[in-house]
Structures are given as C-alpha cells and as structure tokens.
Amino acid sequence: MSEEMTAQKVQELLTRGSYNRWLGLKVIAVGADSIEIKATWREEWIISPERRFTHGGVLAALVDVTADWALVTRTGRGVPTIDLRVDYHAAAMPGDLTARGRVVRFGSQFSTAEAHVYDAEGKLLASGRGTYFTAPPKG
C-alpha cells in the first residue's frame, strides 16, 4: 500500500458508507494492522426500553466494521466479510463505545482480523473474529 493511511484518510473512506455514518463512527487511531474506532451512542440502538440495553446487532456491526478496517493499512479499503463470529460478554448500556481491531493473519485471498468492543469505563462488551476477502480488485 503506497498511500499512508492516516486516521483522517481512513475516516474519509470509512464514512463514505451511510451505515457507518449513522453509527457515528470516528477513527481514533490507525496503526500497522490495527485500528481504534469510537461509536457515538444513539437512542435508536436501544432494544429494551425498560432496561435500556443496546441491540446486539449494533455490537456485532462494530466488531465487523472494526475488524474489517483493521486490514486497511494492507488493502487501502474496506473488504467483504466472508465469515464472522461474535461473543457477547456484557450488556451495553447507553453511552459511546470504543472498538479496537487488529489483523490476525493477512493472506493473498483471505485474511483474518478480530475486534473488541468496550464501554466508556473500559468494560469488555463484545469480541469477535472475521474472515475477509482481501484479494486485490480485478481490473
């Protein structure tokens, strides 16, 4: 990858997608094979009005997006998800979330990355690992 992937450059690429903008994603840091993203909490994330839990799909999306974009220093772009596994560790209550991702293995066709999602106090809420199609685009 010839172009340096700064947090600002990755932010521009990441938020081209309207879903990522809706999630309120902000790239905090980009390193070699790693990324940290903050998600701004939204009332629409709540699944249980009485208990005010955040829907697990939001946590799964954060795991997927963060693991996917951990590959950006190698690919220069987001890549398609082939497989994703998510484990839930605690209920996410209202508040911004931080996700940290890293590349586990980078291959010529398929790569593996993982991510962890934390609340504002640093409590682990969800973690997961995905397989991504990282082959260079044709043409």
Residue frames as a rotation matrix with the C-alpha (Angstrom) as fourth column:
MET 1
0.594 0.805 0.000 0.00
0.805 -0.594 0.000 0.00
0.000 0.000 -1.000 0.00
SER 2
-0.317 -0.809 0.495 1.72
0.808 -0.504 -0.307 3.16
0.497 0.303 0.813 -1.16
GLU 3
-0.042 0.372 0.927 -0.59
-0.154 -0.919 0.362 5.79
0.987 -0.127 0.096 0.34
GLU 4
-0.945 -0.312 -0.094 -0.17
0.060 0.118 -0.991 6.39
0.320 -0.943 -0.093 4.07
MET 5
-0.026 0.980 -0.197 -3.35
0.453 0.188 0.872 5.50
0.891 -0.066 -0.449 5.91
THR 6
-0.932 -0.200 0.303 -3.75
-0.129 -0.599 -0.791 8.26
0.340 -0.776 0.532 8.48
ALA 7
-0.642 0.740 -0.200 -6.73
0.550 0.263 -0.793 8.35
-0.534 -0.619 -0.576 10.82
GLN 8
-0.234 0.554 -0.799 -8.16
-0.418 -0.799 -0.432 11.22
-0.878 0.232 0.419 8.76
LYS 9
-0.626 -0.043 -0.779 -7.82
-0.770 0.190 0.609 9.32
0.122 0.981 -0.152 5.46
VAL 10
-0.917 0.301 -0.261 -9.41
0.317 0.948 -0.020 6.19
0.241 -0.101 -0.965 6.93
GLN 11
-0.510 0.758 -0.407 -12.20
0.231 -0.335 -0.913 8.34
-0.828 -0.560 -0.004 8.42
GLU 12
-0.332 0.350 -0.876 -12.97
-0.805 -0.589 0.069 9.70
-0.492 0.728 0.478 4.95
LEU 13
-0.737 0.003 -0.676 -13.07
-0.471 0.715 0.517 6.20
0.485 0.699 -0.526 3.44
LEU 14
-0.911 0.336 -0.238 -14.99
0.411 0.708 -0.574 4.63
-0.025 -0.621 -0.783 6.31
THR 15
-0.394 0.802 -0.449 -17.75
0.213 -0.395 -0.893 7.22
-0.894 -0.448 -0.015 6.44
ARG 16
-0.843 0.190 -0.503 -18.45
-0.537 -0.246 0.807 7.10
0.030 0.950 0.310 2.72
GLY 17
-0.647 0.618 -0.446 -20.93
0.411 0.776 0.479 4.39
0.642 0.126 -0.756 3.76
SER 18
-0.161 0.671 0.724 -24.17
-0.488 -0.692 0.532 5.79
0.858 -0.268 0.439 5.16
TYR 19
0.713 0.400 -0.575 -24.50
0.242 0.630 0.738 2.97
0.657 -0.666 0.352 7.73
ASN 20
-0.118 -0.850 -0.514 -21.09
0.932 0.084 -0.352 3.82
0.342 -0.520 0.782 9.16
ARG 21
-0.726 -0.042 0.686 -22.08
-0.036 -0.994 -0.099 7.48
0.687 -0.097 0.721 9.31
TRP 22
0.321 0.932 0.165 -25.35
-0.346 -0.047 0.937 6.51
0.882 -0.358 0.307 11.06
LEU 23
0.540 -0.198 -0.818 -23.33
0.693 0.657 0.298 4.55
0.478 -0.728 0.492 13.64
GLY 24
0.955 -0.181 0.234 -21.42
-0.259 -0.895 0.364 7.76
0.143 -0.408 -0.902 14.34
LEU 25
0.684 -0.729 -0.040 -18.03
0.719 0.664 0.203 6.17
-0.121 -0.167 0.978 13.75
LYS 26
0.839 -0.541 0.053 -14.89
-0.530 -0.836 -0.144 8.20
0.123 0.093 -0.988 14.39
VAL 27
0.588 -0.727 -0.354 -11.46
0.491 0.669 -0.558 6.80
0.643 0.155 0.750 13.69
ILE 28
0.966 -0.259 0.000 -9.30
-0.126 -0.470 0.873 7.44
-0.226 -0.844 -0.487 16.76
ALA 29
0.048 -0.999 -0.011 -6.07
-0.729 -0.042 0.684 5.74
-0.683 -0.025 -0.730 15.68
VAL 30
0.970 0.087 -0.227 -4.67
-0.225 0.677 -0.701 3.68
0.093 0.731 0.676 12.82
GLY 31
0.160 -0.948 0.275 -1.53
-0.707 0.084 0.702 1.60
-0.689 -0.306 -0.657 13.23
ALA 32
-0.564 -0.389 -0.728 0.20
-0.773 0.559 0.300 -1.11
0.290 0.732 -0.616 11.28
ASP 33
-0.602 0.391 -0.696 -2.51
0.119 0.906 0.407 -3.79
0.790 0.162 -0.591 11.14
SER 34
-0.512 0.476 -0.715 -4.66
0.849 0.155 -0.505 -2.14
-0.130 -0.866 -0.483 13.83
ILE 35
-0.503 0.436 0.746 -7.39
0.090 -0.832 0.547 0.43
0.859 0.342 0.380 14.31
GLU 36
-0.704 0.421 -0.572 -9.37
0.628 -0.007 -0.778 2.08
-0.331 -0.907 -0.260 17.10
ILE 37
-0.610 0.624 0.488 -12.84
0.187 -0.485 0.854 3.43
0.770 0.613 0.179 16.40
LYS 38
-0.885 0.437 -0.162 -15.33
0.060 -0.238 -0.969 5.27
-0.462 -0.867 0.185 18.60
ALA 39
-0.534 0.807 0.250 -19.08
0.574 0.130 0.808 4.93
0.620 0.575 -0.533 18.04
THR 40
-0.901 0.269 0.340 -21.30
-0.401 -0.815 -0.419 7.76
0.164 -0.514 0.842 19.22
TRP 41
-0.801 0.596 0.050 -24.28
0.462 0.670 -0.581 6.37
-0.380 -0.443 -0.812 21.14
ARG 42
-0.759 0.651 0.001 -27.77
-0.442 -0.516 0.734 6.78
0.478 0.557 0.679 19.65
GLU 43
-0.385 0.737 0.555 -31.18
-0.756 0.093 -0.648 6.32
-0.529 -0.669 0.522 21.26
GLU 44
0.434 0.600 -0.672 -32.18
-0.892 0.393 -0.225 4.16
0.129 0.697 0.705 18.27
TRP 45
-0.471 -0.695 -0.543 -29.73
-0.556 0.712 -0.430 1.46
0.685 0.100 -0.721 19.42
ILE 46
-0.640 0.214 0.738 -31.97
-0.697 0.240 -0.675 0.51
-0.322 -0.947 -0.004 22.35
ILE 47
-0.675 0.401 -0.619 -33.72
-0.133 0.760 0.637 -2.86
0.726 0.512 -0.459 22.10
SER 48
-0.145 0.593 -0.792 -35.28
0.886 0.435 0.163 -2.92
0.441 -0.678 -0.588 25.58
PRO 49
0.019 0.189 0.982 -36.90
-0.010 -0.982 0.189 0.39
1.000 -0.014 -0.017 26.59
GLU 50
0.924 0.378 0.049 -37.31
-0.068 0.036 0.997 -0.82
0.376 -0.925 0.059 30.19
ARG 51
0.696 -0.706 -0.132 -33.72
0.553 0.409 0.726 -1.96
-0.458 -0.578 0.675 30.65
ARG 52
0.829 -0.278 -0.486 -32.12
-0.437 -0.863 -0.253 0.31
-0.349 0.422 -0.837 28.02
PHE 53
0.096 -0.776 0.624 -29.83
0.279 0.622 0.731 -2.36
-0.955 0.104 0.277 26.55
THR 54
-0.123 -0.246 -0.961 -28.17
-0.865 -0.448 0.225 -1.68
-0.486 0.860 -0.158 23.23
HIS 55
0.871 0.485 -0.082 -29.18
-0.444 0.703 -0.556 -4.13
-0.212 0.520 0.827 20.48
GLY 56
0.317 -0.767 0.558 -26.60
0.107 0.613 0.783 -6.89
-0.942 -0.189 0.276 19.97
GLY 57
0.607 -0.039 0.794 -26.64
0.787 0.168 -0.593 -6.22
-0.110 0.985 0.132 16.24
VAL 58
0.919 -0.323 0.227 -25.01
-0.279 -0.938 -0.204 -2.85
0.279 0.124 -0.952 16.88
LEU 59
0.422 -0.794 0.438 -22.21
-0.578 0.137 0.805 -4.58
-0.699 -0.593 -0.401 18.81
ALA 60
0.321 -0.265 0.909 -21.83
0.553 0.832 0.047 -7.18
-0.769 0.487 0.413 16.05
ALA 61
0.867 0.016 0.498 -21.66
0.444 -0.478 -0.758 -4.41
0.226 0.878 -0.422 13.45
LEU 62
0.767 -0.617 0.175 -18.93
-0.640 -0.720 0.267 -2.68
-0.039 -0.317 -0.948 15.45
VAL 63
0.248 -0.666 0.704 -16.95
-0.115 0.701 0.704 -5.92
-0.962 -0.256 0.097 15.68
ASP 64
0.474 0.003 0.880 -17.32
0.773 0.477 -0.418 -6.46
-0.421 0.879 0.224 11.93
VAL 65
0.936 -0.086 0.340 -16.51
0.130 -0.815 -0.564 -2.91
0.326 0.573 -0.752 10.86
THR 66
0.659 -0.714 0.238 -13.54
-0.691 -0.450 0.566 -2.63
-0.297 -0.537 -0.789 13.21
ALA 67
0.198 -0.583 0.788 -12.03
0.139 0.813 0.566 -6.00
-0.970 -0.002 0.242 12.29
ASP 68
0.657 0.144 0.740 -12.62
0.736 0.089 -0.671 -5.24
-0.163 0.986 -0.048 8.60
TRP 69
0.897 -0.237 0.373 -10.97
-0.058 -0.900 -0.432 -1.82
0.438 0.366 -0.821 8.77
ALA 70
0.590 -0.773 0.232 -8.02
-0.271 0.081 0.959 -3.15
-0.760 -0.629 -0.162 10.77
LEU 71
0.237 -0.448 0.862 -6.99
0.753 0.646 0.129 -4.50
-0.615 0.618 0.490 7.36
VAL 72
0.944 0.329 -0.016 -6.95
0.242 -0.727 -0.643 -1.02
-0.223 0.603 -0.766 5.78
THR 73
0.384 -0.860 -0.337 -3.18
-0.633 -0.511 0.582 -0.45
-0.672 -0.010 -0.741 6.01
ARG 74
-0.522 -0.536 0.663 -2.76
0.075 0.746 0.662 -3.55
-0.850 0.395 -0.349 3.85
THR 75
-0.212 0.562 0.799 -5.73
0.902 0.426 -0.061 -3.13
-0.375 0.708 -0.598 1.48
GLY 76
-0.987 -0.158 -0.040 -6.41
0.138 -0.942 0.306 0.60
-0.086 0.296 0.951 1.33
ARG 77
-0.431 0.901 -0.041 -10.14
-0.644 -0.275 0.713 -0.10
0.632 0.334 0.699 1.52
GLY 78
-0.077 0.539 0.839 -12.89
-0.800 0.468 -0.375 -1.92
-0.595 -0.700 0.395 3.36
VAL 79
-0.800 -0.255 -0.544 -13.26
-0.541 0.699 0.468 -5.54
0.261 0.668 -0.697 2.26
PRO 80
0.163 0.945 -0.285 -16.15
-0.661 0.318 0.680 -8.03
0.733 0.078 0.676 2.06
THR 81
-0.271 -0.121 0.955 -16.87
-0.891 0.407 -0.201 -10.18
-0.365 -0.905 -0.218 5.11
ILE 82
-0.437 0.067 -0.897 -16.81
-0.490 0.818 0.300 -13.92
0.754 0.571 -0.325 4.43
ASP 83
0.166 0.421 -0.892 -17.48
0.576 0.693 0.434 -15.18
0.801 -0.586 -0.128 7.95
LEU 84
-0.352 -0.230 0.907 -18.00
-0.495 -0.777 -0.389 -13.54
0.794 -0.586 0.160 11.33
ARG 85
0.049 0.336 -0.941 -18.22
0.722 0.639 0.266 -14.81
0.690 -0.692 -0.211 14.88
VAL 86
-0.235 -0.045 0.971 -19.26
-0.438 -0.887 -0.147 -12.57
0.868 -0.460 0.189 17.77
ASP 87
-0.264 0.147 -0.953 -19.23
0.812 0.567 -0.137 -13.29
0.520 -0.810 -0.269 21.50
TYR 88
0.267 0.446 0.854 -21.19
-0.172 -0.850 0.498 -11.11
0.948 -0.280 -0.150 23.90
HIS 89
-0.536 -0.619 -0.574 -19.67
0.487 0.329 -0.809 -10.51
0.689 -0.714 0.125 27.34
ALA 90
-0.643 0.360 -0.675 -21.94
0.558 -0.384 -0.736 -7.89
-0.524 -0.850 0.046 28.94
ALA 91
0.395 0.848 0.355 -24.99
0.911 -0.312 -0.268 -5.77
-0.117 0.429 -0.896 28.14
ALA 92
-0.728 -0.575 0.373 -24.16
0.636 -0.770 0.056 -2.45
0.255 0.278 0.926 26.53
MET 93
0.157 0.735 -0.660 -25.90
0.838 -0.453 -0.305 0.40
-0.523 -0.505 -0.686 28.31
PRO 94
0.898 0.215 0.385 -26.35
0.404 -0.750 -0.524 3.90
0.176 0.626 -0.760 26.84
GLY 95
0.552 -0.757 -0.350 -23.03
-0.230 -0.541 0.809 5.57
-0.802 -0.366 -0.473 26.12
ASP 96
0.510 -0.461 -0.726 -20.36
-0.849 -0.136 -0.510 5.83
0.136 0.877 -0.461 23.47
LEU 97
0.868 -0.230 0.441 -18.47
0.111 0.954 0.279 2.66
-0.484 -0.193 0.853 22.59
THR 98
0.182 -0.880 -0.440 -14.85
-0.932 -0.297 0.208 2.08
-0.314 0.372 -0.874 21.64
ALA 99
0.953 0.078 0.292 -13.77
0.017 0.951 -0.308 -0.75
-0.301 0.299 0.906 19.36
ARG 100
0.092 -0.977 -0.191 -10.20
-0.839 -0.179 0.514 -1.94
-0.536 0.113 -0.837 18.80
GLY 101
0.958 0.256 0.128 -9.29
-0.135 0.798 -0.588 -4.23
-0.253 0.546 0.799 15.95
ARG 102
-0.027 -0.995 -0.096 -6.18
-0.758 -0.042 0.651 -6.00
-0.652 0.090 -0.753 14.74
VAL 103
0.402 0.028 -0.915 -5.10
-0.790 0.517 -0.330 -8.22
0.464 0.855 0.230 11.89
VAL 104
0.577 -0.181 0.796 -4.57
-0.447 0.746 0.494 -11.83
-0.683 -0.641 0.349 12.96
ARG 105
-0.252 -0.618 0.745 -3.44
0.465 0.598 0.654 -13.16
-0.849 0.511 0.136 9.58
PHE 106
0.286 0.289 -0.914 -3.10
-0.635 -0.656 -0.406 -11.46
-0.717 0.697 -0.004 6.21
GLY 107
-0.159 -0.274 0.949 -3.32
0.436 0.843 0.316 -13.71
-0.886 0.464 -0.015 3.15
SER 108
-0.951 -0.292 -0.101 -3.32
0.027 -0.403 0.915 -13.17
-0.308 0.868 0.391 -0.59
GLN 109
-0.602 0.798 0.033 -7.03
0.193 0.106 0.975 -14.04
0.775 0.594 -0.218 -0.90
PHE 110
0.568 0.805 -0.170 -8.49
0.261 0.020 0.965 -14.28
0.781 -0.593 -0.199 2.61
SER 111
-0.596 -0.736 0.321 -7.48
-0.072 -0.349 -0.934 -12.62
0.800 -0.580 0.155 5.85
THR 112
0.229 0.605 -0.763 -8.50
0.791 0.342 0.508 -12.89
0.568 -0.719 -0.400 9.49
ALA 113
-0.640 -0.357 0.680 -8.98
-0.098 -0.840 -0.534 -9.98
0.762 -0.409 0.503 11.88
GLU 114
-0.152 0.569 -0.808 -10.50
0.916 0.387 0.101 -9.56
0.370 -0.725 -0.581 15.34
ALA 115
-0.420 0.069 0.905 -12.08
-0.149 -0.989 0.006 -6.77
0.895 -0.133 0.426 17.34
HIS 116
-0.477 0.270 -0.836 -13.14
0.871 0.268 -0.411 -5.97
0.113 -0.925 -0.363 20.90
VAL 117
-0.064 0.567 0.821 -15.86
0.163 -0.806 0.569 -3.50
0.985 0.170 -0.040 21.89
TYR 118
-0.624 -0.253 -0.739 -15.68
0.763 0.003 -0.646 -1.60
0.166 -0.967 0.191 25.20
ASP 119
0.614 0.787 0.060 -17.94
0.728 -0.594 0.343 0.82
0.306 -0.167 -0.937 27.06
ALA 120
0.592 -0.340 0.731 -16.77
-0.174 -0.939 -0.296 4.22
0.787 0.048 -0.615 28.34
GLU 121
0.688 -0.320 0.651 -15.41
-0.695 -0.034 0.718 2.64
-0.208 -0.947 -0.246 31.54
GLY 122
-0.303 -0.877 -0.373 -13.35
-0.945 0.328 -0.004 0.09
0.125 0.351 -0.928 29.59
LYS 123
-0.121 0.346 0.930 -15.62
-0.436 0.823 -0.363 -2.88
-0.892 -0.450 0.052 30.26
LEU 124
-0.955 -0.236 -0.178 -15.47
-0.270 0.451 0.850 -5.54
-0.120 0.861 -0.495 27.53
LEU 125
-0.099 0.995 -0.005 -18.91
-0.730 -0.076 -0.679 -5.87
-0.676 -0.064 0.734 25.93
ALA 126
0.901 0.371 0.223 -18.30
-0.104 0.686 -0.720 -7.96
-0.420 0.626 0.657 22.82
SER 127
-0.227 -0.954 -0.196 -15.48
-0.615 -0.016 0.789 -9.54
-0.756 0.299 -0.583 20.87
GLY 128
0.763 0.506 0.403 -15.23
-0.030 0.650 -0.759 -11.39
-0.646 0.567 0.511 17.63
ARG 129
-0.455 -0.890 0.027 -13.23
-0.166 0.115 0.979 -12.56
-0.875 0.441 -0.200 14.69
GLY 130
0.679 0.712 -0.179 -13.92
-0.275 0.020 -0.961 -12.44
-0.681 0.702 0.209 10.99
THR 131
-0.300 -0.660 0.689 -12.61
0.625 0.410 0.664 -13.74
-0.721 0.630 0.289 7.70
TYR 132
0.444 0.375 -0.814 -12.40
-0.214 -0.838 -0.502 -11.15
-0.870 0.397 -0.291 4.93
PHE 133
0.594 -0.185 0.783 -11.85
0.768 0.418 -0.484 -11.33
-0.238 0.889 0.391 1.17
THR 134
0.508 -0.496 -0.704 -8.68
-0.042 -0.831 0.555 -9.31
-0.861 -0.252 -0.442 0.69
ALA 135
-0.086 -0.511 0.855 -7.67
0.893 0.342 0.294 -10.28
-0.442 0.789 0.427 -2.84
PRO 136
-0.772 -0.236 -0.590 -6.86
0.014 -0.935 0.355 -7.23
-0.635 0.266 0.725 -4.96
PRO 137
0.315 0.928 -0.198 -9.79
-0.199 -0.140 -0.970 -5.96
-0.928 0.345 0.141 -7.04
LYS 138
-0.139 -0.301 0.943 -9.82
0.812 0.510 0.283 -7.18
-0.566 0.806 0.174 -10.64
GLY 139
0.207 0.196 0.959 -9.24
0.911 -0.396 -0.116 -4.70
0.357 0.897 -0.260 -13.41
